[in-house]
């Protein structure tokens, strides 16, 4: 029982931004992501030595609200007459900083529950359980995956060796959670319907580009889709933005590299940090050039 279960972050190339149903969790639009094997969470479960459930992240005991939230999720699929447990998690991903820590954390938790409670669930069953805790986590079980409007998850194949790094703008916890921000945009953003339609079109084009191994097309869709998602926040009530001046500076660096024939593209999830998509065979050159222009932290995401 001492071994940890590992869950991975993933970054969407076509974003999930908005639930059309909460029970079951279903997205407004089909979405598609790349798993980041160097950004992970590890979790194990053991019997609690107290008369209460406990939850630790990076050795920090979580408050009652966080414990209640995680226990209410796992009690949807673990035995009701269970003993009190201690959940021990470590994140190699900054928590709640827009780096998909919820995806890696939820995947690791679901795998740990499967092991500790001897649930014997299949991967397909675990995928469906995970999305009820964090919608995007269902994609982390595959190197590339799509999550469709009917709730199904499909593995995606491409011959391209896609890779990603992060230009770290801010590792601190966001002022507004992804979940709350998403809900605000769904209910109040005046361009949310436009976003959904565009994302559906982007998804079809992205699948075609991946099948054609057309990296330039993949990159252009990735950038356009990310900017469209972030535009919904500006038209919400009240309006807000995850992006900072440093976020926009990072995007300009990526554009500058591309002008100099280093092909790479940016994307951002619900946070200020900018991810850079490139082909693995170009990693050494791209990293070298980015280091000249970006003085803050860089995280290499893919093996």
Secondary structure, DSSP 8 states (H G I E B T S, - for coil): --S-EEEEEEEEEE----EEEETTEEESS-EEEEEEEEEEEEEEEEE-SSSS-EEEETTEE--HHHHHHHHHHHTTTS-TT---EEEEEEESS-TTSSS-HHHHHHHHHHHHHHHHTT----HHHHHHHHTTT-GGGGGGGSSEEEE-TTS-EEE---SS-EEEEEE-S--S--SS-HHHHHHHHHHH-TTHHHHHHHHHHHHHHHHHHHHTT-HHHHHHHHHHHHHHHHHHHHTSSS---S--HHHHHHHHHHHHHHHTT---EEE--SSS-EEEEEEGGGHHHHHHHHHHH--S-EEE---
